[in-house]
């Protein structure tokens, strides 16, 4: 049966394919004005050797011209340079399908991304709506060569903008975005980034990279609003989640990240659940609950510095279980440090001065930590309104508080060495 010449209702096409009556899904199947465009019908080989970029992009473009629908990758390895998704497109990777990033550096065009030098992501969408990535397949960035390059520059301090690496999946100024079911792994840099996007759901997704892979953040909402991150398993080399909203030394006009819910997640290797450090637009109304941390370098981390801060508040963290986490709780305005060295003189307040406030942490249990962590603000901008409820931490070192107002109920910190809680300059703590 020549599926490329036939059109079925999408639901019927899926049933026929699952029963074996169709060997491949048809390249177009009308269902309420939607189409199914099988990339193999546009010339994709799926052999992991020949680049399928043109075939995949042709399927996306054809599906868009039909009014939108599903671009289908059946089982196979589809080697590809960057592709661009469009409005009303669902990129669906079936079980056994892998979209594998090209290892050729030249395939990733140098672009301005996020107002800074960058390279085109393997999968991206810009100014699109109703766009999704679904299925049980894998998007693999093949980032090993890029990591080697990054490590070679780390010693010279020439990281980041001077030697940009591509991110893996980017939604740039998009609305109504869904990522569900897939595994995203081995990005050259940040793995899944909604940038200035609205109404984003990431659900039942795995994000993976080796523990020593540089800057392989799992999910980085950047100036993004109304986002749900649910049932995500992250095991990566940097932040498991990092909520961002503006680069260091920003000149302004950064939008906040706001109204984000993170729930029912498991974080293994990685730097934990972070807000910041690039937070020049601020962050508001963030809730994280029912999360397991196992072996991350941090648990909760809210981080900024005088060159990259803004208003960060109305944060709720609850029902968190941590095991063998290096630093349980870090709320610090001294990034990349946790606490300052010695006395800190006040500085003038600027648009980039961080202001952390109204932070609730409830029902947190942490065992086997190296440090309970720190809550430490700036003398010109103390952390205010931190409330700890039902918090139990067992660590080698205790909790340090400075330039912060903290209250607590049923807070128990056990420290093998030193005091369980140390109040330094500017601390206003009541437990």
RARA-V451317 format. One record per helix or strand. SS is the DSSP state (A for helix, B for strand). FROM is the first residue (numbers start at 1). TO is the last residue. If there is no record, write none. Layout:
ss: {SS | SS}
from: {FROM | FROM}
to: {TO | TO}
This chain:
ss: {A | A | B | B | A | B | A | B | B | B | B | B | A | B | B | B | B | B | A | A | B | B | B | B | B | B | B | B | B | B | B | B | B | B | B | B | B | B | B | B | B | B | B | B}
from: {3 | 10 | 31 | 34 | 39 | 47 | 53 | 69 | 76 | 83 | 89 | 97 | 105 | 110 | 116 | 123 | 129 | 138 | 144 | 160 | 169 | 175 | 183 | 192 | 198 | 219 | 222 | 225 | 241 | 246 | 257 | 273 | 279 | 283 | 298 | 311 | 327 | 355 | 378 | 381 | 383 | 404 | 421 | 427}
to: {5 | 19 | 31 | 38 | 42 | 51 | 65 | 73 | 80 | 85 | 93 | 101 | 107 | 113 | 119 | 126 | 135 | 140 | 154 | 163 | 172 | 180 | 185 | 195 | 208 | 219 | 222 | 235 | 244 | 246 | 267 | 275 | 279 | 294 | 303 | 323 | 332 | 376 | 378 | 381 | 402 | 415 | 423 | 430}
